[in-house]
Amino acid sequence: MEDLRKPTPLDRVLGILQTAVLVLADAPPSRRPDPAAALRTQPESLDAAERAQSAALMRVNHVGEICAQALYEAQALLTRDAALRAVFEQAAREESDHLAWTRGRVEQLGGHVSYLSPAWFGGAFAIGALASLAGDAISLGFMSETERQVEEHLHSHLERLPAGDRVSRAIVEQMKADEAAHGSTARAHGGVELPWPVRQGMRLAARVMTTTAHYV
């Protein structure tokens, strides 16, 4: 007989710990088709410098997805609104696809994922928890602003990726579309615009993360 018991707070905490292990030990499996699946099997003409550049950029994107997992897990845990919890959980599921795609591409390029992944996850979880404690409207506003900044970041990567790296470009294009959808969802559910100092603080923190993850 199907267990209809509602998840308890302890169940949710254990679920987050399981997610953290999956995210940090290996990428969870993608639920959606890889947008670059057909391209991955085709010969590539990238030279060593281009492969290194692509691997570094995709490592940064992978770190961004680790942070997204942590943010949305924290927001889902702490909201008291079941409908909003479903919004955050759905976003986390879609971001886990990005994790699988970016990690797979980094490894295909001969690169490595960030050595600081546990720190990225823990820091992002704390930030997501703080946003949630400020109330659902602020938490959704944080989600909206995060996704807006991520869109800008991914757009810059499309300009910096080698022209011949069609695989990475296909992945980033799909990620960019998903982030835009997440931002729209957050605003539709009542996300408010964050104050300018908060937005600038988020931008500064993102710059520190992306600069560090590019190399480490």
PyMOL commands that place a pseudoatom at each C-alpha (Angstrom):
pseudoatom trace, name=CA, resn=MET, resi=1, chain=A, elem=C, hetatm=0, pos=[0.000, 0.000, 0.000]
pseudoatom trace, name=CA, resn=GLU, resi=2, chain=A, elem=C, hetatm=0, pos=[1.331, 3.452, -0.911]
pseudoatom trace, name=CA, resn=ASP, resi=3, chain=A, elem=C, hetatm=0, pos=[2.682, 5.479, 2.015]
pseudoatom trace, name=CA, resn=LEU, resi=4, chain=A, elem=C, hetatm=0, pos=[0.629, 8.699, 2.147]
pseudoatom trace, name=CA, resn=ARG, resi=5, chain=A, elem=C, hetatm=0, pos=[2.401, 10.098, 5.208]
pseudoatom trace, name=CA, resn=LYS, resi=6, chain=A, elem=C, hetatm=0, pos=[3.423, 13.711, 4.741]
pseudoatom trace, name=CA, resn=PRO, resi=7, chain=A, elem=C, hetatm=0, pos=[7.175, 14.350, 4.915]
pseudoatom trace, name=CA, resn=THR, resi=8, chain=A, elem=C, hetatm=0, pos=[8.291, 15.597, 8.317]
pseudoatom trace, name=CA, resn=PRO, resi=9, chain=A, elem=C, hetatm=0, pos=[10.982, 18.270, 8.846]
pseudoatom trace, name=CA, resn=LEU, resi=10, chain=A, elem=C, hetatm=0, pos=[13.387, 15.440, 9.657]
pseudoatom trace, name=CA, resn=ASP, resi=11, chain=A, elem=C, hetatm=0, pos=[12.511, 13.736, 6.359]
pseudoatom trace, name=CA, resn=ARG, resi=12, chain=A, elem=C, hetatm=0, pos=[13.304, 16.976, 4.519]
pseudoatom trace, name=CA, resn=VAL, resi=13, chain=A, elem=C, hetatm=0, pos=[16.614, 17.434, 6.332]
pseudoatom trace, name=CA, resn=LEU, resi=14, chain=A, elem=C, hetatm=0, pos=[17.625, 13.866, 5.502]
pseudoatom trace, name=CA, resn=GLY, resi=15, chain=A, elem=C, hetatm=0, pos=[16.611, 14.490, 1.896]
pseudoatom trace, name=CA, resn=ILE, resi=16, chain=A, elem=C, hetatm=0, pos=[18.871, 17.551, 1.762]
pseudoatom trace, name=CA, resn=LEU, resi=17, chain=A, elem=C, hetatm=0, pos=[21.783, 15.558, 3.181]
pseudoatom trace, name=CA, resn=GLN, resi=18, chain=A, elem=C, hetatm=0, pos=[21.202, 12.933, 0.497]
pseudoatom trace, name=CA, resn=THR, resi=19, chain=A, elem=C, hetatm=0, pos=[21.143, 15.647, -2.166]
pseudoatom trace, name=CA, resn=ALA, resi=20, chain=A, elem=C, hetatm=0, pos=[24.377, 17.129, -0.829]
pseudoatom trace, name=CA, resn=VAL, resi=21, chain=A, elem=C, hetatm=0, pos=[26.109, 13.743, -1.016]
pseudoatom trace, name=CA, resn=LEU, resi=22, chain=A, elem=C, hetatm=0, pos=[24.906, 13.192, -4.592]
pseudoatom trace, name=CA, resn=VAL, resi=23, chain=A, elem=C, hetatm=0, pos=[25.872, 16.688, -5.690]
pseudoatom trace, name=CA, resn=LEU, resi=24, chain=A, elem=C, hetatm=0, pos=[29.330, 16.602, -4.128]
pseudoatom trace, name=CA, resn=ALA, resi=25, chain=A, elem=C, hetatm=0, pos=[30.217, 12.981, -4.853]
pseudoatom trace, name=CA, resn=ASP, resi=26, chain=A, elem=C, hetatm=0, pos=[28.868, 12.904, -8.404]
pseudoatom trace, name=CA, resn=ALA, resi=27, chain=A, elem=C, hetatm=0, pos=[26.228, 14.627, -10.486]
pseudoatom trace, name=CA, resn=PRO, resi=28, chain=A, elem=C, hetatm=0, pos=[22.674, 13.286, -10.043]
pseudoatom trace, name=CA, resn=PRO, resi=29, chain=A, elem=C, hetatm=0, pos=[21.413, 11.658, -13.254]
pseudoatom trace, name=CA, resn=SER, resi=30, chain=A, elem=C, hetatm=0, pos=[19.724, 13.974, -15.732]
pseudoatom trace, name=CA, resn=ARG, resi=31, chain=A, elem=C, hetatm=0, pos=[15.946, 13.586, -15.949]
pseudoatom trace, name=CA, resn=ARG, resi=32, chain=A, elem=C, hetatm=0, pos=[15.752, 15.350, -19.307]
pseudoatom trace, name=CA, resn=PRO, resi=33, chain=A, elem=C, hetatm=0, pos=[17.595, 14.544, -22.528]
pseudoatom trace, name=CA, resn=ASP, resi=34, chain=A, elem=C, hetatm=0, pos=[21.055, 16.048, -22.811]
pseudoatom trace, name=CA, resn=PRO, resi=35, chain=A, elem=C, hetatm=0, pos=[20.663, 19.032, -25.207]
pseudoatom trace, name=CA, resn=ALA, resi=36, chain=A, elem=C, hetatm=0, pos=[24.077, 18.241, -26.673]
pseudoatom trace, name=CA, resn=ALA, resi=37, chain=A, elem=C, hetatm=0, pos=[23.731, 14.447, -26.845]
pseudoatom trace, name=CA, resn=ALA, resi=38, chain=A, elem=C, hetatm=0, pos=[23.913, 14.249, -30.641]
pseudoatom trace, name=CA, resn=LEU, resi=39, chain=A, elem=C, hetatm=0, pos=[26.865, 16.640, -30.753]
pseudoatom trace, name=CA, resn=ARG, resi=40, chain=A, elem=C, hetatm=0, pos=[28.927, 14.819, -28.119]
pseudoatom trace, name=CA, resn=THR, resi=41, chain=A, elem=C, hetatm=0, pos=[29.554, 11.889, -30.466]
pseudoatom trace, name=CA, resn=GLN, resi=42, chain=A, elem=C, hetatm=0, pos=[30.824, 14.051, -33.315]
pseudoatom trace, name=CA, resn=PRO, resi=43, chain=A, elem=C, hetatm=0, pos=[34.537, 14.827, -33.840]
pseudoatom trace, name=CA, resn=GLU, resi=44, chain=A, elem=C, hetatm=0, pos=[35.733, 18.118, -32.376]
pseudoatom trace, name=CA, resn=SER, resi=45, chain=A, elem=C, hetatm=0, pos=[38.494, 20.346, -33.726]
pseudoatom trace, name=CA, resn=LEU, resi=46, chain=A, elem=C, hetatm=0, pos=[39.294, 22.226, -30.518]
pseudoatom trace, name=CA, resn=ASP, resi=47, chain=A, elem=C, hetatm=0, pos=[42.990, 22.794, -29.818]
pseudoatom trace, name=CA, resn=ALA, resi=48, chain=A, elem=C, hetatm=0, pos=[44.504, 22.436, -26.341]
pseudoatom trace, name=CA, resn=ALA, resi=49, chain=A, elem=C, hetatm=0, pos=[44.003, 26.094, -25.412]
pseudoatom trace, name=CA, resn=GLU, resi=50, chain=A, elem=C, hetatm=0, pos=[40.369, 26.037, -26.534]
pseudoatom trace, name=CA, resn=ARG, resi=51, chain=A, elem=C, hetatm=0, pos=[39.668, 22.854, -24.599]
pseudoatom trace, name=CA, resn=ALA, resi=52, chain=A, elem=C, hetatm=0, pos=[41.198, 24.377, -21.470]
pseudoatom trace, name=CA, resn=GLN, resi=53, chain=A, elem=C, hetatm=0, pos=[39.126, 27.546, -21.891]
pseudoatom trace, name=CA, resn=SER, resi=54, chain=A, elem=C, hetatm=0, pos=[35.905, 25.589, -22.371]
pseudoatom trace, name=CA, resn=ALA, resi=55, chain=A, elem=C, hetatm=0, pos=[36.660, 23.300, -19.417]
pseudoatom trace, name=CA, resn=ALA, resi=56, chain=A, elem=C, hetatm=0, pos=[37.267, 26.298, -17.140]
pseudoatom trace, name=CA, resn=LEU, resi=57, chain=A, elem=C, hetatm=0, pos=[34.037, 28.010, -18.195]
pseudoatom trace, name=CA, resn=MET, resi=58, chain=A, elem=C, hetatm=0, pos=[31.995, 24.846, -17.803]
pseudoatom trace, name=CA, resn=ARG, resi=59, chain=A, elem=C, hetatm=0, pos=[33.585, 24.244, -14.381]
pseudoatom trace, name=CA, resn=VAL, resi=60, chain=A, elem=C, hetatm=0, pos=[32.329, 27.686, -13.368]
pseudoatom trace, name=CA, resn=ASN, resi=61, chain=A, elem=C, hetatm=0, pos=[28.868, 26.742, -14.645]
pseudoatom trace, name=CA, resn=HIS, resi=62, chain=A, elem=C, hetatm=0, pos=[29.003, 23.487, -12.708]
pseudoatom trace, name=CA, resn=VAL, resi=63, chain=A, elem=C, hetatm=0, pos=[29.789, 25.414, -9.515]
pseudoatom trace, name=CA, resn=GLY, resi=64, chain=A, elem=C, hetatm=0, pos=[26.843, 27.686, -10.247]
pseudoatom trace, name=CA, resn=GLU, resi=65, chain=A, elem=C, hetatm=0, pos=[24.596, 24.648, -10.388]
pseudoatom trace, name=CA, resn=ILE, resi=66, chain=A, elem=C, hetatm=0, pos=[25.965, 23.337, -7.080]
pseudoatom trace, name=CA, resn=CYS, resi=67, chain=A, elem=C, hetatm=0, pos=[25.044, 26.695, -5.564]
pseudoatom trace, name=CA, resn=ALA, resi=68, chain=A, elem=C, hetatm=0, pos=[21.598, 26.588, -7.172]
pseudoatom trace, name=CA, resn=GLN, resi=69, chain=A, elem=C, hetatm=0, pos=[20.925, 23.169, -5.660]
pseudoatom trace, name=CA, resn=ALA, resi=70, chain=A, elem=C, hetatm=0, pos=[21.884, 24.399, -2.212]
pseudoatom trace, name=CA, resn=LEU, resi=71, chain=A, elem=C, hetatm=0, pos=[19.908, 27.647, -2.518]
pseudoatom trace, name=CA, resn=TYR, resi=72, chain=A, elem=C, hetatm=0, pos=[16.693, 25.975, -3.613]
pseudoatom trace, name=CA, resn=GLU, resi=73, chain=A, elem=C, hetatm=0, pos=[16.989, 23.136, -1.112]
pseudoatom trace, name=CA, resn=ALA, resi=74, chain=A, elem=C, hetatm=0, pos=[17.294, 25.684, 1.703]
pseudoatom trace, name=CA, resn=GLN, resi=75, chain=A, elem=C, hetatm=0, pos=[14.389, 27.749, 0.396]
pseudoatom trace, name=CA, resn=ALA, resi=76, chain=A, elem=C, hetatm=0, pos=[12.194, 24.666, -0.007]
pseudoatom trace, name=CA, resn=LEU, resi=77, chain=A, elem=C, hetatm=0, pos=[13.040, 23.512, 3.508]
pseudoatom trace, name=CA, resn=LEU, resi=78, chain=A, elem=C, hetatm=0, pos=[12.217, 26.770, 5.254]
pseudoatom trace, name=CA, resn=THR, resi=79, chain=A, elem=C, hetatm=0, pos=[9.138, 28.044, 3.444]
pseudoatom trace, name=CA, resn=ARG, resi=80, chain=A, elem=C, hetatm=0, pos=[5.855, 27.258, 5.181]
pseudoatom trace, name=CA, resn=ASP, resi=81, chain=A, elem=C, hetatm=0, pos=[3.894, 27.517, 1.940]
pseudoatom trace, name=CA, resn=ALA, resi=82, chain=A, elem=C, hetatm=0, pos=[3.453, 24.086, 0.338]
pseudoatom trace, name=CA, resn=ALA, resi=83, chain=A, elem=C, hetatm=0, pos=[2.849, 25.609, -3.104]
pseudoatom trace, name=CA, resn=LEU, resi=84, chain=A, elem=C, hetatm=0, pos=[6.086, 27.593, -2.936]
pseudoatom trace, name=CA, resn=ARG, resi=85, chain=A, elem=C, hetatm=0, pos=[7.942, 24.559, -1.656]
pseudoatom trace, name=CA, resn=ALA, resi=86, chain=A, elem=C, hetatm=0, pos=[6.871, 22.796, -4.855]
pseudoatom trace, name=CA, resn=VAL, resi=87, chain=A, elem=C, hetatm=0, pos=[8.189, 25.750, -6.908]
pseudoatom trace, name=CA, resn=PHE, resi=88, chain=A, elem=C, hetatm=0, pos=[11.610, 25.559, -5.269]
pseudoatom trace, name=CA, resn=GLU, resi=89, chain=A, elem=C, hetatm=0, pos=[11.742, 21.770, -5.527]
pseudoatom trace, name=CA, resn=GLN, resi=90, chain=A, elem=C, hetatm=0, pos=[10.875, 21.848, -9.227]
pseudoatom trace, name=CA, resn=ALA, resi=91, chain=A, elem=C, hetatm=0, pos=[13.582, 24.428, -9.870]
pseudoatom trace, name=CA, resn=ALA, resi=92, chain=A, elem=C, hetatm=0, pos=[16.077, 22.265, -7.971]
pseudoatom trace, name=CA, resn=ARG, resi=93, chain=A, elem=C, hetatm=0, pos=[15.169, 19.240, -10.086]
pseudoatom trace, name=CA, resn=GLU, resi=94, chain=A, elem=C, hetatm=0, pos=[15.763, 21.158, -13.303]
pseudoatom trace, name=CA, resn=GLU, resi=95, chain=A, elem=C, hetatm=0, pos=[19.039, 22.571, -11.984]
pseudoatom trace, name=CA, resn=SER, resi=96, chain=A, elem=C, hetatm=0, pos=[20.161, 19.014, -11.224]
pseudoatom trace, name=CA, resn=ASP, resi=97, chain=A, elem=C, hetatm=0, pos=[19.933, 18.340, -14.968]
pseudoatom trace, name=CA, resn=HIS, resi=98, chain=A, elem=C, hetatm=0, pos=[22.335, 21.235, -15.483]
pseudoatom trace, name=CA, resn=LEU, resi=99, chain=A, elem=C, hetatm=0, pos=[24.664, 19.640, -12.940]
pseudoatom trace, name=CA, resn=ALA, resi=100, chain=A, elem=C, hetatm=0, pos=[24.768, 16.413, -14.934]
pseudoatom trace, name=CA, resn=TRP, resi=101, chain=A, elem=C, hetatm=0, pos=[25.288, 18.177, -18.259]
pseudoatom trace, name=CA, resn=THR, resi=102, chain=A, elem=C, hetatm=0, pos=[28.027, 20.525, -17.073]
pseudoatom trace, name=CA, resn=ARG, resi=103, chain=A, elem=C, hetatm=0, pos=[29.929, 17.883, -15.124]
pseudoatom trace, name=CA, resn=GLY, resi=104, chain=A, elem=C, hetatm=0, pos=[29.793, 15.535, -18.091]
pseudoatom trace, name=CA, resn=ARG, resi=105, chain=A, elem=C, hetatm=0, pos=[31.142, 18.246, -20.369]
pseudoatom trace, name=CA, resn=VAL, resi=106, chain=A, elem=C, hetatm=0, pos=[33.961, 19.228, -18.004]
pseudoatom trace, name=CA, resn=GLU, resi=107, chain=A, elem=C, hetatm=0, pos=[35.070, 15.604, -17.836]
pseudoatom trace, name=CA, resn=GLN, resi=108, chain=A, elem=C, hetatm=0, pos=[34.726, 15.152, -21.606]
pseudoatom trace, name=CA, resn=LEU, resi=109, chain=A, elem=C, hetatm=0, pos=[37.057, 18.121, -22.081]
pseudoatom trace, name=CA, resn=GLY, resi=110, chain=A, elem=C, hetatm=0, pos=[39.621, 16.549, -19.746]
pseudoatom trace, name=CA, resn=GLY, resi=111, chain=A, elem=C, hetatm=0, pos=[39.054, 19.079, -16.969]
pseudoatom trace, name=CA, resn=HIS, resi=112, chain=A, elem=C, hetatm=0, pos=[38.127, 18.759, -13.308]
pseudoatom trace, name=CA, resn=VAL, resi=113, chain=A, elem=C, hetatm=0, pos=[35.241, 20.095, -11.263]
pseudoatom trace, name=CA, resn=SER, resi=114, chain=A, elem=C, hetatm=0, pos=[35.988, 22.611, -8.517]
pseudoatom trace, name=CA, resn=TYR, resi=115, chain=A, elem=C, hetatm=0, pos=[37.946, 21.349, -5.529]
pseudoatom trace, name=CA, resn=LEU, resi=116, chain=A, elem=C, hetatm=0, pos=[35.951, 23.747, -3.356]
pseudoatom trace, name=CA, resn=SER, resi=117, chain=A, elem=C, hetatm=0, pos=[32.539, 22.212, -4.044]
pseudoatom trace, name=CA, resn=PRO, resi=118, chain=A, elem=C, hetatm=0, pos=[31.692, 21.516, -0.358]
pseudoatom trace, name=CA, resn=ALA, resi=119, chain=A, elem=C, hetatm=0, pos=[32.346, 25.168, 0.477]
pseudoatom trace, name=CA, resn=TRP, resi=120, chain=A, elem=C, hetatm=0, pos=[30.205, 26.364, -2.431]
pseudoatom trace, name=CA, resn=PHE, resi=121, chain=A, elem=C, hetatm=0, pos=[27.319, 24.130, -1.347]
pseudoatom trace, name=CA, resn=GLY, resi=122, chain=A, elem=C, hetatm=0, pos=[27.515, 25.112, 2.318]
pseudoatom trace, name=CA, resn=GLY, resi=123, chain=A, elem=C, hetatm=0, pos=[27.794, 28.823, 1.616]
pseudoatom trace, name=CA, resn=ALA, resi=124, chain=A, elem=C, hetatm=0, pos=[24.912, 28.841, -0.837]
pseudoatom trace, name=CA, resn=PHE, resi=125, chain=A, elem=C, hetatm=0, pos=[22.721, 26.853, 1.548]
pseudoatom trace, name=CA, resn=ALA, resi=126, chain=A, elem=C, hetatm=0, pos=[23.332, 29.436, 4.280]
pseudoatom trace, name=CA, resn=ILE, resi=127, chain=A, elem=C, hetatm=0, pos=[22.461, 32.276, 1.893]
pseudoatom trace, name=CA, resn=GLY, resi=128, chain=A, elem=C, hetatm=0, pos=[19.274, 30.503, 0.803]
pseudoatom trace, name=CA, resn=ALA, resi=129, chain=A, elem=C, hetatm=0, pos=[18.304, 29.985, 4.429]
pseudoatom trace, name=CA, resn=LEU, resi=130, chain=A, elem=C, hetatm=0, pos=[18.807, 33.689, 5.205]
pseudoatom trace, name=CA, resn=ALA, resi=131, chain=A, elem=C, hetatm=0, pos=[16.702, 34.676, 2.204]
pseudoatom trace, name=CA, resn=SER, resi=132, chain=A, elem=C, hetatm=0, pos=[13.926, 32.332, 3.369]
pseudoatom trace, name=CA, resn=LEU, resi=133, chain=A, elem=C, hetatm=0, pos=[13.955, 33.688, 6.908]
pseudoatom trace, name=CA, resn=ALA, resi=134, chain=A, elem=C, hetatm=0, pos=[13.301, 37.157, 5.468]
pseudoatom trace, name=CA, resn=GLY, resi=135, chain=A, elem=C, hetatm=0, pos=[9.928, 35.926, 4.155]
pseudoatom trace, name=CA, resn=ASP, resi=136, chain=A, elem=C, hetatm=0, pos=[8.572, 34.293, 1.027]
pseudoatom trace, name=CA, resn=ALA, resi=137, chain=A, elem=C, hetatm=0, pos=[8.343, 37.501, -1.023]
pseudoatom trace, name=CA, resn=ILE, resi=138, chain=A, elem=C, hetatm=0, pos=[12.038, 38.242, -0.363]
pseudoatom trace, name=CA, resn=SER, resi=139, chain=A, elem=C, hetatm=0, pos=[12.991, 34.602, -0.921]
pseudoatom trace, name=CA, resn=LEU, resi=140, chain=A, elem=C, hetatm=0, pos=[11.253, 34.612, -4.302]
pseudoatom trace, name=CA, resn=GLY, resi=141, chain=A, elem=C, hetatm=0, pos=[12.806, 37.978, -5.091]
pseudoatom trace, name=CA, resn=PHE, resi=142, chain=A, elem=C, hetatm=0, pos=[16.200, 36.472, -4.319]
pseudoatom trace, name=CA, resn=MET, resi=143, chain=A, elem=C, hetatm=0, pos=[15.415, 33.607, -6.695]
pseudoatom trace, name=CA, resn=SER, resi=144, chain=A, elem=C, hetatm=0, pos=[14.379, 36.067, -9.412]
pseudoatom trace, name=CA, resn=GLU, resi=145, chain=A, elem=C, hetatm=0, pos=[17.495, 38.223, -9.029]
pseudoatom trace, name=CA, resn=THR, resi=146, chain=A, elem=C, hetatm=0, pos=[19.760, 35.178, -8.869]
pseudoatom trace, name=CA, resn=GLU, resi=147, chain=A, elem=C, hetatm=0, pos=[18.361, 33.860, -12.127]
pseudoatom trace, name=CA, resn=ARG, resi=148, chain=A, elem=C, hetatm=0, pos=[18.618, 37.277, -13.785]
pseudoatom trace, name=CA, resn=GLN, resi=149, chain=A, elem=C, hetatm=0, pos=[22.292, 37.499, -12.905]
pseudoatom trace, name=CA, resn=VAL, resi=150, chain=A, elem=C, hetatm=0, pos=[22.892, 33.903, -13.981]
pseudoatom trace, name=CA, resn=GLU, resi=151, chain=A, elem=C, hetatm=0, pos=[21.315, 34.688, -17.357]
pseudoatom trace, name=CA, resn=GLU, resi=152, chain=A, elem=C, hetatm=0, pos=[23.785, 37.547, -17.808]
pseudoatom trace, name=CA, resn=HIS, resi=153, chain=A, elem=C, hetatm=0, pos=[26.637, 35.281, -16.768]
pseudoatom trace, name=CA, resn=LEU, resi=154, chain=A, elem=C, hetatm=0, pos=[25.631, 32.560, -19.237]
pseudoatom trace, name=CA, resn=HIS, resi=155, chain=A, elem=C, hetatm=0, pos=[25.289, 35.130, -22.018]
pseudoatom trace, name=CA, resn=SER, resi=156, chain=A, elem=C, hetatm=0, pos=[28.878, 36.217, -21.363]
pseudoatom trace, name=CA, resn=HIS, resi=157, chain=A, elem=C, hetatm=0, pos=[29.987, 32.569, -21.544]
pseudoatom trace, name=CA, resn=LEU, resi=158, chain=A, elem=C, hetatm=0, pos=[28.374, 32.186, -24.948]
pseudoatom trace, name=CA, resn=GLU, resi=159, chain=A, elem=C, hetatm=0, pos=[30.584, 35.061, -26.073]
pseudoatom trace, name=CA, resn=ARG, resi=160, chain=A, elem=C, hetatm=0, pos=[33.718, 33.584, -24.490]
pseudoatom trace, name=CA, resn=LEU, resi=161, chain=A, elem=C, hetatm=0, pos=[33.361, 29.921, -25.474]
pseudoatom trace, name=CA, resn=PRO, resi=162, chain=A, elem=C, hetatm=0, pos=[35.396, 28.904, -28.524]
pseudoatom trace, name=CA, resn=ALA, resi=163, chain=A, elem=C, hetatm=0, pos=[33.355, 29.217, -31.706]
pseudoatom trace, name=CA, resn=GLY, resi=164, chain=A, elem=C, hetatm=0, pos=[33.897, 25.528, -32.486]
pseudoatom trace, name=CA, resn=ASP, resi=165, chain=A, elem=C, hetatm=0, pos=[32.640, 24.267, -29.122]
pseudoatom trace, name=CA, resn=ARG, resi=166, chain=A, elem=C, hetatm=0, pos=[29.117, 23.430, -30.202]
pseudoatom trace, name=CA, resn=VAL, resi=167, chain=A, elem=C, hetatm=0, pos=[28.568, 20.971, -27.345]
pseudoatom trace, name=CA, resn=SER, resi=168, chain=A, elem=C, hetatm=0, pos=[29.163, 23.498, -24.571]
pseudoatom trace, name=CA, resn=ARG, resi=169, chain=A, elem=C, hetatm=0, pos=[27.146, 26.102, -26.444]
pseudoatom trace, name=CA, resn=ALA, resi=170, chain=A, elem=C, hetatm=0, pos=[24.126, 23.802, -26.718]
pseudoatom trace, name=CA, resn=ILE, resi=171, chain=A, elem=C, hetatm=0, pos=[24.261, 23.093, -22.983]
pseudoatom trace, name=CA, resn=VAL, resi=172, chain=A, elem=C, hetatm=0, pos=[24.610, 26.753, -22.035]
pseudoatom trace, name=CA, resn=GLU, resi=173, chain=A, elem=C, hetatm=0, pos=[21.768, 27.798, -24.340]
pseudoatom trace, name=CA, resn=GLN, resi=174, chain=A, elem=C, hetatm=0, pos=[19.397, 25.324, -22.658]
pseudoatom trace, name=CA, resn=MET, resi=175, chain=A, elem=C, hetatm=0, pos=[20.557, 26.389, -19.208]
pseudoatom trace, name=CA, resn=LYS, resi=176, chain=A, elem=C, hetatm=0, pos=[19.959, 30.030, -20.110]
pseudoatom trace, name=CA, resn=ALA, resi=177, chain=A, elem=C, hetatm=0, pos=[16.392, 29.263, -21.196]
pseudoatom trace, name=CA, resn=ASP, resi=178, chain=A, elem=C, hetatm=0, pos=[15.710, 27.348, -17.974]
pseudoatom trace, name=CA, resn=GLU, resi=179, chain=A, elem=C, hetatm=0, pos=[17.085, 30.149, -15.787]
pseudoatom trace, name=CA, resn=ALA, resi=180, chain=A, elem=C, hetatm=0, pos=[14.834, 32.674, -17.526]
pseudoatom trace, name=CA, resn=ALA, resi=181, chain=A, elem=C, hetatm=0, pos=[11.834, 30.435, -16.840]
pseudoatom trace, name=CA, resn=HIS, resi=182, chain=A, elem=C, hetatm=0, pos=[12.769, 30.087, -13.155]
pseudoatom trace, name=CA, resn=GLY, resi=183, chain=A, elem=C, hetatm=0, pos=[13.042, 33.848, -12.801]
pseudoatom trace, name=CA, resn=SER, resi=184, chain=A, elem=C, hetatm=0, pos=[9.641, 34.362, -14.417]
pseudoatom trace, name=CA, resn=THR, resi=185, chain=A, elem=C, hetatm=0, pos=[8.104, 31.763, -12.105]
pseudoatom trace, name=CA, resn=ALA, resi=186, chain=A, elem=C, hetatm=0, pos=[9.530, 33.505, -9.045]
pseudoatom trace, name=CA, resn=ARG, resi=187, chain=A, elem=C, hetatm=0, pos=[8.099, 36.859, -10.104]
pseudoatom trace, name=CA, resn=ALA, resi=188, chain=A, elem=C, hetatm=0, pos=[4.726, 35.311, -10.951]
pseudoatom trace, name=CA, resn=HIS, resi=189, chain=A, elem=C, hetatm=0, pos=[4.506, 33.890, -7.415]
pseudoatom trace, name=CA, resn=GLY, resi=190, chain=A, elem=C, hetatm=0, pos=[5.121, 37.256, -5.780]
pseudoatom trace, name=CA, resn=GLY, resi=191, chain=A, elem=C, hetatm=0, pos=[8.871, 37.789, -5.800]
pseudoatom trace, name=CA, resn=VAL, resi=192, chain=A, elem=C, hetatm=0, pos=[9.764, 41.416, -5.043]
pseudoatom trace, name=CA, resn=GLU, resi=193, chain=A, elem=C, hetatm=0, pos=[12.674, 43.430, -6.399]
pseudoatom trace, name=CA, resn=LEU, resi=194, chain=A, elem=C, hetatm=0, pos=[15.533, 43.425, -3.930]
pseudoatom trace, name=CA, resn=PRO, resi=195, chain=A, elem=C, hetatm=0, pos=[17.161, 46.672, -2.757]
pseudoatom trace, name=CA, resn=TRP, resi=196, chain=A, elem=C, hetatm=0, pos=[20.104, 47.912, -4.837]
pseudoatom trace, name=CA, resn=PRO, resi=197, chain=A, elem=C, hetatm=0, pos=[22.755, 47.166, -2.153]
pseudoatom trace, name=CA, resn=VAL, resi=198, chain=A, elem=C, hetatm=0, pos=[21.561, 43.563, -1.911]
pseudoatom trace, name=CA, resn=ARG, resi=199, chain=A, elem=C, hetatm=0, pos=[21.672, 43.140, -5.691]
pseudoatom trace, name=CA, resn=GLN, resi=200, chain=A, elem=C, hetatm=0, pos=[25.170, 44.576, -5.805]
pseudoatom trace, name=CA, resn=GLY, resi=201, chain=A, elem=C, hetatm=0, pos=[26.278, 42.349, -2.942]
pseudoatom trace, name=CA, resn=MET, resi=202, chain=A, elem=C, hetatm=0, pos=[24.981, 39.323, -4.832]
pseudoatom trace, name=CA, resn=ARG, resi=203, chain=A, elem=C, hetatm=0, pos=[26.861, 40.454, -7.934]
pseudoatom trace, name=CA, resn=LEU, resi=204, chain=A, elem=C, hetatm=0, pos=[30.096, 40.851, -5.962]
pseudoatom trace, name=CA, resn=ALA, resi=205, chain=A, elem=C, hetatm=0, pos=[29.728, 37.421, -4.349]
pseudoatom trace, name=CA, resn=ALA, resi=206, chain=A, elem=C, hetatm=0, pos=[29.091, 35.874, -7.769]
pseudoatom trace, name=CA, resn=ARG, resi=207, chain=A, elem=C, hetatm=0, pos=[32.214, 37.536, -9.161]
pseudoatom trace, name=CA, resn=VAL, resi=208, chain=A, elem=C, hetatm=0, pos=[34.324, 36.079, -6.358]
pseudoatom trace, name=CA, resn=MET, resi=209, chain=A, elem=C, hetatm=0, pos=[32.831, 32.633, -6.981]
pseudoatom trace, name=CA, resn=THR, resi=210, chain=A, elem=C, hetatm=0, pos=[33.253, 32.665, -10.756]
pseudoatom trace, name=CA, resn=THR, resi=211, chain=A, elem=C, hetatm=0, pos=[36.804, 34.008, -10.616]
pseudoatom trace, name=CA, resn=THR, resi=212, chain=A, elem=C, hetatm=0, pos=[37.864, 31.383, -8.072]
pseudoatom trace, name=CA, resn=ALA, resi=213, chain=A, elem=C, hetatm=0, pos=[36.076, 28.482, -9.763]
pseudoatom trace, name=CA, resn=HIS, resi=214, chain=A, elem=C, hetatm=0, pos=[37.669, 29.343, -13.105]
pseudoatom trace, name=CA, resn=TYR, resi=215, chain=A, elem=C, hetatm=0, pos=[40.979, 28.082, -11.695]
pseudoatom trace, name=CA, resn=VAL, resi=216, chain=A, elem=C, hetatm=0, pos=[40.236, 25.922, -8.636]
for i in range(1, 216): cmd.bond("trace and resi %d" % i, "trace and resi %d" % (i + 1))
show_as sticks, trace
zoom trace
